[in-house]
Amino acid sequence: MDQQMWTYLFVGVTFSIYIGIALWARAGSTGEFYVAGHDVHPVVNGMATAADWMSAASFLSMAGLIAFMGYGGSVYLMGWTGGYVLLAVLLAPYLREFGKFTVPDFVGDRYYSRTARLIAVLCALFVSFTYIAGQMKGVGVAFSSFLHVDYNVGIMIGMVIVFVYAVLGGMKGVTYTQVAQYVVLIFAYTVPAIFMSIIITDNPIPQLGFIGNASGTDVSMLAKLNTVVTDLGFKEYTQTDKSMFDMFAITGALMFGTAGLPHVIIRFFTVKSAKAARISAGWALVFIALLYTTAPAVASFARLNFIDTVNESTYASEQAAEGETQTPGWFGNWETTGLLAWEDKNEDGKLQYRAGKPFEESKPYYSGVIGVDGHRELELCETEDQKNCNTLTKNANEVYVSNDIIVLANPEIAQLPGWVIGLVVAGGLAAALSTAAGLLMVIASAVSHDLCRRTFFPNMDDKTELRVARGAAAGAVAAAGLLGVFASQLGFVAQVVAFAFGLAAASLFPVIFLGIFWKRMNKEGAITSMLFGLISTFAYIYYFKFMNTDPAGWWFGVSPEGIGFMFMWGSLALGIAVALLTPPPPQDIQDLVEDIRIPGTRVSHGLADRGMAPVHGE
């Protein structure tokens, strides 16, 4: 079978499995729809958590960012890995002990306030919709590759698939679907990595090949890559343009944002106890490590392959002379998606891949050179024949490539077997759809449970709530598709997702952390903290992404991806200050806070059984 048939086979079979599981595990009650009945096995939950966690940002975009940003892109790897450990150790078991359905449920009952619950819902929706925008962008990339259609058409197709198994199955269906999706995505990620490691380093273990020597040489693979990229005017692969402080801030935003992500936290509500939550967290870390330790190797192999294949090759539609390399068919296929482009600046029929962005103008001609830092000194030529007039056009970058395509395109670039290419496409779709489904559950539960059942319509019965939840999920699918289209203007998948982490770090993490570990924290402090964190972080991101894109204006040199870490400390300090200046919470709430930190005691199990904590409404 050819490559396209393998792709159709893998995608068709895996999607049939996902939909079949969703129908088999269809939720029949609100408990099954929200938290899968609290009876998921820890190992199963660990695998589902890993699939939920390893989104399109991890599968598609993280390796792409590392491939083209080098060391600077590794900040996403460090932040997300550390963040998951922080969540598993610091928050997950205690939140499970509280026995709630959602994060706003915890905030509303812990802070005995409907206003706090509503603000937590607002924060959860902001975070989830920002996050899902990145996932739908990944869905669009994967489907546009698979079907060779426009990116926006790919998003619409993905919306239909998510609708079927998320809206019908609820969390129960999503959990078991995510187990299947994890198996698909981990095989899809590691199999081509093994192939490429053997080809480039003669080592079948990608993690070892990454730090070993290039095939047939005494030069390390990374040293070879450094030489290749610097010869083309790029910075060394092992260096970065980012300041150390900005790297630190982005890592912090990703770490603490992880600990406040509603769709990850809710996974720990699906197991029986706090002990099971700890065990499932450990298993999830093992499953996640399989992909995260492979990602740097995939990134470096991809960058080397891309340069070797594309640079100085003759375009496929041109006639290649004897001895010249012709650009393979995959290049033209990806051009149809709009995520890969070439403009022949010097009209020689060859692709020039160099440092810097392509120029918008082919003429008038410019002269100049590319410095080692990628900057150009330009001088407008009066005529085409002026001396050195073509220096720049011979060295200017002619190739545009989206970071988000590198993992999907890499097997084609490396000329791997057709079945490997089809497997990778199926894996990319699994990664994007698994997280999108988890986020839809957060959005649906926030609307049906926290807004309707617990706030505006307390007499709503279970059947009505379940119908509202499914309707909310359906509406969220449509909104997510529109956001996916809009996300193409924000950045790459991982960068869009990073905004969600910043929002979560500044708005939800402080109130969850203080709600567990400081019994003096009250509703006034929580409300102030969430509002400050959400508004300040969103305003900063919006301003510097849409109104003033000049990095020179960043506060303290911190990018929009990292600003959530800075505002998180302000949110914590402001919440503590307001709490100390206002009356303490009721005594039974303070007793509750002490109790949830001691698993197995009478009060905490009573809360889990009732699914409700004492509420002192406003």
Stockholm file with secondary structure:
# STOCKHOLM 1.0

chainA/1-618         MDQQMWTYLFVGVTFSIYIGIALWARAGSTGEFYVAGHDVHPVVNGMATAADWMSAASFLSMAGLIAFMGYGGSVYLMGWTGGYVLLAVLLAPYLREFGKFTVPDFVGDRYYSRTARLIAVLCALFVSFTYIAGQMKGVGVAFSSFLHVDYNVGIMIGMVIVFVYAVLGGMKGVTYTQVAQYVVLIFAYTVPAIFMSIIITDNPIPQLGFIGNASGTDVSMLAKLNTVVTDLGFKEYTQTDKSMFDMFAITGALMFGTAGLPHVIIRFFTVKSAKAARISAGWALVFIALLYTTAPAVASFARLNFIDTVNESTYASEQAAEGETQTPGWFGNWETTGLLAWEDKNEDGKLQYRAGKPFEESKPYYSGVIGVDGHRELELCETEDQKNCNTLTKNANEVYVSNDIIVLANPEIAQLPGWVIGLVVAGGLAAALSTAAGLLMVIASAVSHDLCRRTFFPNMDDKTELRVARGAAAGAVAAAGLLGVFASQLGFVAQVVAFAFGLAAASLFPVIFLGIFWKRMNKEGAITSMLFGLISTFAYIYYFKFMNTDPAGWWFGVSPEGIGFMFMWGSLALGIAVALLTPPPPQDIQDLVEDIRIPGTRVSHGLADRGMAPVHGE
#=GR chainA/1-618 SS CCHHHHHHHHHHHHHHHHHHHHHHTCCCSHHHHHHGGGCCCHHHHHHHHHHHHSCHIIIIIIHHHHHHHGGGGHHHHHHHHHHHHHHHHHTHHHHHHHTCSSHHHHHHHHTTCHHHHHHHHHHHHHHHHHHHHHHHHHHHHHHHHHHTCCHHHHHHHHHHHHIIIIIHHHHHHHHHHHHHHHHHHHHHHHHHHHHHHHHHHSCSCHHHHHHSBCTTSSSBHHHHHHHHHHHTTCCCTTCCSSCHHHHHHHHHHHHHHHTTCHHHHGGGGSSSSHHHHHHHHHHHHHHHHHHHTTHHHHHHHHHHHHHHHHTTCBCTTSCCCTTCCBCCHHHHHHHTTTSEEECCSSSSSBCCCCSSCCCSCSCSCEECCBCTTSCBCCEECSSTTSTTTTHHHHHSCCEEECGGGHHHHHHHHTTCCHHHHHHHHHHHHHHHHHHHHHHHHHHHHIIIIIIIIIIICTTCCHHHHHHHHHHHHHHHHHHHHHHHHHHTTTCCHHHHHHHHHHHHHHHTHHHHHHHHHCTTCCHHHHHHHHHHHHHHHHHHHHIIIIICCCGGGSGGGCCTTTHHHHHHHHHHHHHHHHHHHSCCCCHHHHHHHHHHTSTTCHHHHHHHHHTCCCCCCC
#=GC SS_cons         CCHHHHHHHHHHHHHHHHHHHHHHTCCCSHHHHHHGGGCCCHHHHHHHHHHHHSCHIIIIIIHHHHHHHGGGGHHHHHHHHHHHHHHHHHTHHHHHHHTCSSHHHHHHHHTTCHHHHHHHHHHHHHHHHHHHHHHHHHHHHHHHHHHTCCHHHHHHHHHHHHIIIIIHHHHHHHHHHHHHHHHHHHHHHHHHHHHHHHHHHSCSCHHHHHHSBCTTSSSBHHHHHHHHHHHTTCCCTTCCSSCHHHHHHHHHHHHHHHTTCHHHHGGGGSSSSHHHHHHHHHHHHHHHHHHHTTHHHHHHHHHHHHHHHHTTCBCTTSCCCTTCCBCCHHHHHHHTTTSEEECCSSSSSBCCCCSSCCCSCSCSCEECCBCTTSCBCCEECSSTTSTTTTHHHHHSCCEEECGGGHHHHHHHHTTCCHHHHHHHHHHHHHHHHHHHHHHHHHHHHIIIIIIIIIIICTTCCHHHHHHHHHHHHHHHHHHHHHHHHHHTTTCCHHHHHHHHHHHHHHHTHHHHHHHHHCTTCCHHHHHHHHHHHHHHHHHHHHIIIIICCCGGGSGGGCCTTTHHHHHHHHHHHHHHHHHHHSCCCCHHHHHHHHHHTSTTCHHHHHHHHHTCCCCCCC
//
